[in-house]
Amino acid sequence: MRIALTGASGLVGRWIARAAVEAGHDLDPLPGWRLGQPIDLSGKDALIHAAFHHLPGRYRGGEGADPQGFIRANLDGSLALFRAARDQGVGRVIFLSSRAVHDGHPGGMALPDELSPAPTNLYGQVKARAEAALAAMAGPGFRTASLRPTGIYGPGKPQKWAGLIADFLRGITPPPRLATEVHGADFARAVLLVLADPAMAGSYNVSDLVLDRRDLLAEVARLTGCATPLPARADPGPLRRPLCARLQALDWQPGGRALLLQELPKILTEIQP
């Protein structure tokens, strides 16, 4: 398949790019293209849109002091991209959305794939509005889908846990926290499974582990000999847990805790001096 990928060098896009090439697809990472610019997608079978403009290291709150610029780049720019794909004959479009579209649902709630968004911040609002606009464009010969990943981890820089682990190794105990996570390679596999599905449509949750910060740092301590006190175990009650029934129906099988333990030594080599 001839695939155009936006955001190919980003924290998430790099995993998709690697998986697409390894699977034998003809990948165009659109070098030099930026959100809001005209684009030539002629001859492409599919578009995967993973680009996003935000302050470094921040998604929620990534607009900083320029919310209108954030909207122009990420919502207006995405809608123009979707229209270009449709008008230029691209048959399939996948949009990288976010679990942040569900931030307004009650704490402790399970989040099924078909759940309607309830965003509480500009990041989630932009993602939800882009999802809805893309779904409305779908029609014969133009299939669309949005993936809603939770936190994505794995080796590589920028490293999402760099600050947390570096502080812990320096003797700082962080506050308790519980989060849902998925390895970048598992997320990329999910993208390709959805892209290949003849019935692809709508939204798909992408999540694997429920990870307590205490458990993560306990493994860091075991691997490094660090004696910093561990944080208390987090209260699991408020956690919203994405359900991934649609991916499971496509035989998606993420790596779970075993993959986390396998990858953590590699992650540590990127953080330790």
N, C-alpha and C positions, 0 to 999 in steps of 0.2 A: 504494500500500500504506500502511496506517495503522501507523506504527512508533513504539514507545516506545523511548527511548534513555536509559540511565543514564550518568552521567558526561559529559554533553554539553558541559560547559564545561572539561573537563580537557585535558591535553596531547594525548591521542589522540582523545577523544570529539569535540572541536571539528572535526576533519577529517571524521569520520563524519557529524556534523550538517550540515556544509556540503554534502557530496556528496549526502546524502539529499534535502535541499531542492532542490538544483540538478537532481536526477533527477526531481523532481515528486512525491515521496512526501509524505504527510501526517505530519509529524514532531511528536511530543510529547516535549520534553526533560525532562519530569517536574520542573518547577521546585520547589525546596524539599524534594524527596524525598532521604532519606539511607539508606544501607545499614542494614538491620535494621528499618526502619519498615514498617508495612503499606502496601500499594499497590493502587490500582484500575487494572487493565489491561483492563477490560471494553471491548469494541469494537475492540481492537487486533488487527491481523493478525500482528504480529511484535514481538519484543523483542530489542534489542541491548544486552547488558550490558557496559559499559565502565567502570563506576565501581569504584574501589578505594581503600581507606583505608590510608594509609601516611605515614611521616614525609616532609616536603617534600624532593623531589629524590632520594629513596631508594626503590628497589623491593626488591632484595635487601638484607636488613637493615632493611627499612622498618618492622619491628615495634618497633624501639628497645628500650626496657626493658619493654614490655608485650606479650609474645607471645600471651597468652590473649585480650587485647582485640583483637589483630590477627586471631586465628582467629575470634572471635565476629563481628567486623564482616565479614570478607572471605569466610570459608567458610560459617559459619552464615547470615549475611545473604544470601549468594548462593543457597544452597540454598532458603531461604524464598522468595526471589524466583522461582526456577525453578518451585517448586511452585505459587506464586500464578499464574504465567503458564499453567501446564498446567491448573489447576483453573478458571481464568477464560476458557478457550477460545482462548487465543493459539495460533496454529498453528505458529509458527516462533520459535526462540530461538537467537541466536548469542552465545557467550561469548567475551570477549577474554581469552585465556590468555597465554602467554609462552613464548619459547624457553628460558626458565630451567627449564622442566620437564626439559630434556635436559642440565643441567649435569654430571651424573654419568657421562655417556658418555665414552669415551676421546677425548683430544685428537686432532685431525686427522680425526675421523670425519665422514662425510656423514650428514645427518639426514633420512631420508625422512619423508613425511607420516604414515605409519602406525606409526612407531617408538614403542614404549612409553616412557612417562616414566621418568626416573631423576633425580629432584631431589636436591639436596644441601643446600638451605637451606629455611627456613620459607616464604619467598615461593614457591619452586617447588613445595613440597609442597602449599600451599593451592591453587595453580592446578591442579595435577594432580588433586587430590581433587575439586575443583569440576568439572573436565572429566569425570571418571569418573561422578560423580553425575548430571550432566546427561545424559550418554549413556545411562545406565541408565533414565532417565525416558522416552526416546523411544518412540514407538509410533504407531499409526494416528492421523492428525490432529495429531500433535505431533512435528515434525521439529526436530532439534537439531544444532548444530555448534559446534566450538571452533576459533578461529584463534590461531596461535602466532606472533606477529610477533617479528622481531628489533628492533634499535634503530630508533626512528622519528625522522626529522629533518624539518626544514622551517622556514620563517619562522613567527614568532609567539612570544609570550611565555606561559609561561616558555620560554626558549631553552636547549636541552640543551647546546649548545656555548659558551654565554656565558662561563663561567669559563675554559675552555680557550683560547678565542681572545683574551679580554681579557688573560690572563696572557702569552700569546705576544706580543701587541702591546706589553706592558710590558717585554719583554726576557727572559721566562722560557721556556726550552726544556723542554717536557714529556718524560717518558719515552716510549719507543716503544710503540705499541699498534696492533693490527689488530682491526677489528670488522666485523660485517655490519650493513648499514643498509637502510632502505626509507623513501622519502618518504611523509609522512602522507597526501597525496592518493592515492598509489598504494595504500597500505594501505586507505583508505576505499573505493576502487574494488573492491578484493578483497572487502571485507565485503559490498558490494551485489551483486557477482557470485554469491557463495555464497548469499546470501539469496534470490536469484531462481532458483537452480538447483532444479528439481523433485526431484533426487536428493540434495540436501544432507544430509550426515551425517558424523559422525566429526571428524577433526582435519585442519587445513590449515596448512602452513607459509607464512609471508609474509616474504620476504627478497629483496633485490635486489643491492646493491653489497657487495663486499669492499673496505673502505676503510682504507688505511694512514694513520695520523695524519700521517705525513710528507707524503703527497700532499695532504691537506686543508690543512695549514698552508703548504705551498708555494704553493697557490693564494691563500690569504689574503695571503701575502707579496707575490705578484705584484699583487694588487688594491690593496694598501695601501702598498707600498714598504717594508714592515717588514724590518729587517735582522737580526732575531733568528735565531740558528743553528737550523736544522731538527733535529728528532730523528732518530736513526738509523732505518733501515728495520726494521720489526718482523719477527720470525721467523714465517713463515706456518704452520709445522708444527703447532702446537697448536690452530689454529682449527677449530672445528666448523662445518660449512657446511650450513645448511638447504637442502634440495631442495624445489622448489615445483611438483612435477608435477601435483598436483590443480588448482592455480590455472591453470597453463599449459593444461590441458585445457579450461578455461573461457575461453581466449583472453585471459588476463591478461597484459599487457605493460607492465612498469614502465619508468620513464624512464631508469634507469641513470646513467652518469657525466654524460651530457649534461644531465640534469635537475639534478643536483647543481651543475654549473657555472653553470647558469641561475639557480639559487636563492641561491647563496652571496652575491652582492652585496646581496640583500635582507636576508639574515641579518646581514651586517656592519652594515647601517644600524641594526639593533636593538641592536648591541653597542658600536659606537664612540660616544664622547661627541659 
